[in-house]
């Protein structure tokens, strides 16, 4: 049985979740708008992958927040609608580490092979990489659906359930398959980040002077590593959450809410920090866009006061 929360607690939790979602949505949409307004970003693989990360984070945040709010409002929803939400949320969750790996490799090439950068990192290759990432990350949820279709009666998808991955795709083979996939590709991403960081460090030591670009690249890869650790929590949390709920059943709703904030909300703040503020070129155009928006709001407020 799914535990129930008091009206006050449920309202407070949902208001906080919606405010965080709204804040991050405004930040992410302003970044995407800045990217779309300036053609110089279209020709740079770094910014193409960055905007993909921002869009992926925004979509994931919206889906996870929607699932959280829906679980309080409707308790149970149609299994087919839940299936669509869960599969898209899983796809965006698994896309993040692979995009991080791609961005780390781009930094590695720009620092270690600057003369070959324009030949190795091209816009068509970047788009191809994004397509490959989408195909790889779409494979697990699609196979989850196919296995469920094979083992469950058709009436299952017409029933109403509490929208949770473990309740929707609960066949044992799905769990084993996802564990193997997650361990394999997360290990690949972790090794990629470690390799690129070490190579950038060796390049920094070999340079006669401390290059600012090398230091920024090193720090960027370190932040990507922190993002990866936070992303990995999403794959560890179900077991840890279940263990804590077993130990403290009365605090089950609070435990779920804390993990919701730590695993799915806080990591979404890192992308704006890494590129929105640390990247000087993007920050210049982004702050210019934000300041222009601020100047536009002031005349509107003045007109409203006159009226």
C-alpha positions in Angstrom: 0.0 0.0 0.0 1.3 3.5 -0.9 1.6 5.7 2.2 -0.4 8.9 2.4 0.9 12.3 3.5 -0.9 15.1 5.3 -2.4 17.9 3.2 -0.1 20.5 4.7 3.1 18.4 4.1 2.0 17.4 0.6 1.2 21.0 -0.3 4.5 22.3 1.0 6.5 19.6 -0.8 4.8 20.2 -4.1 5.1 24.0 -3.8 8.8 23.7 -3.2 9.2 21.2 -6.1 7.2 23.5 -8.5 9.2 26.6 -7.4 12.5 24.8 -8.0 11.2 23.5 -11.4 10.1 27.0 -12.4 13.4 28.6 -11.4 15.5 26.1 -13.3 13.1 26.2 -16.3 13.6 30.0 -16.6 17.4 29.6 -16.4 17.5 26.7 -18.9 15.1 28.5 -21.4 17.2 31.6 -21.3 20.3 29.6 -22.1 18.6 27.8 -25.0 17.3 31.2 -26.3 20.8 32.7 -26.0 22.2 29.7 -28.0 19.5 30.0 -30.7 20.0 33.7 -31.2 23.7 33.7 -31.9 25.0 31.7 -34.9 28.6 31.5 -33.6 27.4 28.8 -31.2 26.0 26.7 -34.0 29.5 26.0 -35.4 31.1 25.0 -32.1 30.7 21.4 -31.0 31.2 22.4 -27.3 28.1 24.6 -27.3 26.1 22.2 -29.4 26.6 19.5 -26.8 26.1 22.0 -24.0 22.6 23.0 -25.3 21.8 19.3 -25.7 22.7 18.9 -22.0 20.5 21.8 -21.0 17.5 20.6 -23.0 18.0 17.1 -21.7 18.2 18.4 -18.1 15.1 20.6 -18.6 13.1 17.7 -20.0 14.2 15.3 -17.2 13.4 17.8 -14.5 10.0 18.5 -16.0 9.2 14.8 -16.2 10.4 13.9 -12.8 8.6 16.9 -11.2 5.4 15.9 -13.1 5.7 12.3 -11.9 6.2 13.6 -8.3 3.2 16.0 -8.4 1.0 13.5 -10.2 1.7 10.9 -7.5 0.1 13.3 -5.0 -2.8 14.5 -7.0 -4.0 11.4 -8.7 -2.3 8.6 -6.8 -2.9 6.2 -9.6 -2.8 6.9 -13.3 -3.4 4.9 -16.6 -0.6 2.4 -17.1 -0.1 3.5 -20.7 0.4 7.2 -19.7 2.7 6.1 -16.9 4.7 4.0 -19.4 5.3 7.0 -21.7 6.4 9.2 -18.8 8.7 6.6 -17.2 10.4 5.6 -20.5 11.1 9.3 -21.4 12.4 10.0 -17.9 14.7 6.9 -18.1 16.0 8.0 -21.5 16.9 11.5 -20.3 18.5 10.1 -17.1 20.7 7.8 -19.0 21.6 10.4 -21.6 23.3 12.7 -19.1 26.4 10.6 -18.4 27.1 9.9 -22.1 26.8 13.6 -23.0 29.2 14.3 -20.1 31.7 11.8 -21.7 31.3 13.5 -25.1 32.0 16.9 -23.6 35.0 15.7 -21.7 36.5 14.2 -24.9 35.9 17.5 -26.7 37.9 19.3 -24.0 40.6 16.7 -24.2 41.0 17.1 -27.9 41.0 20.9 -27.7 43.8 20.8 -25.2 45.9 17.8 -26.3 45.4 18.1 -30.1 44.8 21.7 -30.8 46.1 21.6 -34.3 43.8 18.7 -35.2 40.8 20.0 -33.3 39.0 21.5 -36.4 39.3 18.2 -38.3 38.4 15.9 -35.4 35.6 17.9 -33.7 33.2 18.9 -36.5 29.5 19.8 -36.3 28.4 16.7 -38.4 30.3 14.4 -36.1 28.8 16.1 -33.1 25.3 15.6 -34.4 26.1 12.0 -35.2 27.4 11.5 -31.6 24.1 12.9 -30.2 22.1 10.5 -32.4 24.2 7.6 -31.2 23.7 8.6 -27.6 19.9 8.8 -28.1 19.9 5.4 -29.7 21.9 3.8 -26.9 19.9 5.4 -24.1 16.6 4.5 -25.8 17.5 0.8 -26.1 16.9 -0.1 -22.3 13.4 1.5 -21.9 12.3 0.0 -25.3 13.5 -3.5 -24.2 11.7 -2.9 -20.9 8.5 -2.3 -22.7 8.9 -5.3 -25.1 9.6 -7.6 -22.2 6.6 -6.3 -20.3 4.4 -6.7 -23.3 5.5 -10.3 -23.7 4.9 -11.3 -20.0 1.9 -9.1 -19.1 -1.6 -9.5 -20.3 -2.9 -6.7 -22.5 -5.3 -5.6 -19.7 -2.3 -4.5 -17.6 -1.8 -1.5 -19.9 -5.4 -0.5 -19.4 -5.3 -0.6 -15.6 -4.5 2.2 -13.2 -1.3 2.0 -11.2 0.9 4.1 -8.9 3.4 5.5 -11.5 6.8 4.0 -10.5 9.4 2.2 -12.6 9.6 -0.8 -10.2 5.8 -1.2 -10.3 5.5 -0.8 -14.1 8.5 -2.9 -15.2 8.8 -5.5 -12.4 9.9 -8.6 -14.2 13.2 -10.0 -12.8 14.9 -10.1 -16.2 14.4 -6.4 -16.6 16.2 -5.7 -13.4 19.2 -7.9 -14.3 19.4 -6.4 -17.8 19.3 -2.9 -16.6 22.0 -3.6 -13.9 24.3 -5.0 -16.6 23.7 -2.1 -18.9 24.2 0.6 -16.2 27.4 -0.9 -14.8 28.8 -1.2 -18.3 28.1 2.2 -19.6 28.7 4.0 -16.3 32.1 2.3 -16.1 32.8 3.5 -19.7 31.9 7.1 -18.8 34.0 7.0 -15.6 37.0 5.7 -17.4 36.6 8.3 -20.1 36.5 11.1 -17.5 39.5 9.8 -15.6 41.5 9.3 -18.9 40.7 12.8 -20.2 41.5 14.4 -16.8 44.9 12.7 -16.6 45.8 13.6 -20.1 44.9 17.2 -19.6 47.0 17.2 -16.3 50.0 15.8 -18.2 49.6 18.5 -20.9 49.5 21.2 -18.2 52.7 19.9 -16.6 54.4 19.6 -20.0 53.6 23.3 -20.8 56.2 25.8 -20.0 53.7 28.1 -18.4 50.4 27.5 -16.7 47.9 28.0 -19.5 44.5 29.4 -18.4 42.7 27.3 -21.0 44.3 24.1 -19.6 43.3 25.0 -16.1 39.7 25.7 -17.2 39.5 22.4 -19.1 40.9 20.5 -16.1 38.3 22.1 -13.8 35.5 21.5 -16.3 36.3 17.8 -16.4 36.4 17.7 -12.6 32.9 19.3 -12.5 31.8 16.7 -15.1 33.1 14.0 -12.7 31.0 15.5 -9.9 28.0 15.5 -12.2 28.6 11.9 -13.0 28.8 11.0 -9.3 25.4 12.7 -8.8 24.0 11.0 -11.8 25.1 7.6 -10.5 23.1 8.2 -7.4 20.0 7.8 -9.6 21.0 4.2 -10.1 22.0 3.5 -6.5 19.1 5.3 -4.8 16.4 2.6 -5.4 18.2 0.0 -3.3 19.4 2.6 -0.7 16.0 4.1 -0.5 14.3 0.7 0.0 16.7 -0.1 2.8 16.1 3.2 4.6 12.4 2.9 4.3 12.6 -0.6 5.8 14.5 0.7 8.7 12.4 3.8 9.2 8.9 3.0 7.7 7.3 6.1 9.4 9.7 8.4 7.5 9.1 6.8 4.1 7.6 9.9 2.5 10.3 12.2 3.9 13.0 9.8 2.7 11.5 9.7 -0.8 11.3 13.5 -0.9 15.0 14.0 0.3 16.2 11.6 -2.4 14.0 13.4 -5.0 15.7 16.7 -4.2 19.3 15.3 -3.9 19.3 13.0 -6.9 17.0 14.7 -9.4 17.0 18.4 -8.5 20.4 19.5 -7.2 22.4 18.0 -10.2 20.4 20.2 -12.5 22.0 23.3 -11.0 25.5 22.2 -12.2 25.0 22.8 -15.9 24.3 26.5 -15.5 27.4 26.8 -13.3 29.7 25.0 -15.6 28.9 26.8 -18.8 26.5 29.6 -17.9 28.9 31.3 -15.5 32.4 29.8 -16.2 32.4 30.0 -20.0 33.3 33.7 -20.6 32.0 33.8 -24.2 28.6 32.2 -23.4 28.3 34.2 -20.2 28.8 37.5 -22.1 25.9 36.8 -24.5 23.8 35.2 -21.8 24.1 38.1 -19.3 23.5 40.5 -22.2 20.2 38.7 -23.0 19.2 38.7 -19.3 19.9 42.4 -19.0 17.9 43.2 -22.1 15.0 41.2 -20.7 15.3 43.2 -17.5 15.2 46.5 -19.4 12.1 45.4 -21.3 10.3 44.6 -18.0 10.9 48.1 -16.5 8.9 50.0 -19.2 6.1 47.6 -18.9 5.9 48.1 -15.2 6.1 51.9 -15.6 3.1 51.8 -18.0 1.2 49.6 -15.6 1.8 52.1 -12.8 0.6 55.0 -15.0 -2.6 53.2 -15.8 
